């Protein structure tokens, strides 16, 4: 009987929260830096769930977050944290989500307008209503393509990054996974003194998956927008 109750609670949680892993962090685009950066990065911004699939159980479509990272000519790493406000009637609260990403530069020659990197990341959030917790882990991995706009002072880099993504869910000792596809794209602007701005749009899609330990994983195609500011304490760096 306890197993049946646990499965029922988990199935409800999946139906409500599965979309939380549709990006690396819920309601925050998957950012990457094809042109790289050199030095210490500090960033802050907001994410906005645009369509119904992105809003899922949130009382507000907004997520607030920040990141810190370090980059060289060959690679960059960053850690991220964001706050997501869930609906009051779910008995939850302000959930904190965490993430990390590693990017490796594949091509970034000064004479070429194209910059390429590969990246992989991890996102994690735990929903807990004191009756049953529901954990979501997302693992995006893809390729970033950046296009360096010629400029004598400001570095402007539009970019696009297709990716594959695995979402893993666990609740009450049960687990399930779902594989999908996503693409994010945006622009980074870096000024000589280190201050910069970034914005991105993120879309991903996951097919319905039946017969898992957690019941049916729903179909979802969330659309998310994000924007923010960053500062790079650096030697000469690339775009966000």
ABEGO torsion letter per residue (X at the ends): XAAAAAAAAAAAAAAAAAAAAABABBGBBBBBBAAEBBEBBBBBBBBBBABAAAAEABABABBBBBBBBBBBAABBBBBBBBBBBBBAAAGBEBBBBBBBBBBBBABBBAABABBBBBBBBBBBBBBBAGABBBBBBBBBBBBBBBBBBBBAABBBBBBBBBBBBBBBBBBGGBBBBBBBBBBBBBBBBBBAAGBBBBBBBBBBBBBBBBGBAAEBBBBBBBBBBBBBBBBBBBBBBBBX
